[in-house]
Amino acid sequence: MSDLSAAPSDAKTALRAAALARRSALSQGDRSAAAAAIAARGLPVPLPDGAIVAGYAPIRGELDPLPLMHTLAAHGARLALPVVTRQGTPLVFRAWREGDALPRSALGIREPSSDAPEVTPDIVLVPLAAFDASGHRIGYGAGHYDCTLEYLRARGLVVAIGLAFAMQQIPAVPAAAHDVVLDYVLTEQGLLTFRSR
């Protein structure tokens, strides 16, 4: 029984390592071009004035969401960034504007200061290591976004949009019951839609 339950986790670990290696090999020019293409394309959903869009401070070669976030802010969005509290609990989102300080947390992640107000996002831009054509993603294994999206969806409508390089798509993610499906994935090559309209 334990061997069977460990298999999806083991498969994800291998897929994660391979995906991160491919992502790390991208040139800075390719990274910048992809971020600019996604910013130019914009969101796949209407952006009501004052909507709160939560992005992330990129780490480990993640696609940089900041060009898109700046474009959205120019069109009336309010921005937020996540704060990690502890494993197994939802992320906290704090308001953030361009120019605000982003001190590094104990985990080395740039996060808004503790005096920035907590907010509840309407749209969450989700980083990932890999994704598939069903809307499943592989993150870094801590489950922060699965926990967070489950929590937010239980309390109202939230749109989860993965941001990725097209080369991060894999044939299939070995999804577990607790894995949350994204609504969309935006890449430099286009949009994948998983939300039924």
GIRAHU-V279921 format. One record per helix or strand of 2 or more residues. SS is the DSSP state (h for helix, s for strand). FROM is the first residue (numbers start at 1). TO is the last residue. Records with the same first field share a line. If there is no record, write none. Layout:
BEGIN
SS = FROM-TO ; FROM-TO
END
This chain:
BEGIN
h = 2-24 ; 28-41 ; 66-74 ; 144-154 ; 166-168
s = 52-55 ; 78-83 ; 92-95 ; 118-119 ; 123-126 ; 130-131 ; 137-138 ; 159-163 ; 184-187 ; 190-193
END
